[in-house]
Amino acid sequence: MSTGKAMPPGQRPVSALDDLLTVEQEIAGILAAAEKEASALLATARDEAAATAGVAEAALDIELAALDEQARVERDAATKAIEDEAARSVQRYRELDDATVARLAEAMAVDVAGLSTEGSP
């Protein structure tokens, strides 16, 4: 392909294959740069994801600890309420006279006996 221009001495004309090779080399350079940039972006994204996961894990640990503490406090309060009620019940039963205890025991026996026969044919 002649462009009509004179070639400088010692330079050969550029062929279509030479142009193709040059373009392929430029594309290879662009691809290598893109691959390097993608690798750097991926590394940055991984680091940021790891940092975010660390922050989330720490927040979750704090939340779980708070929930554990709340559950412990509620459990302790429920246990104390049951213990207090049991102590009041024991005190009330100790204050009952023997006749009242016998009457309550008899009523309970009737109730229990009635429960056992209700389900029978």
Helices and strands as residue ranges (DSSP letters): H 16-95, H 98-118
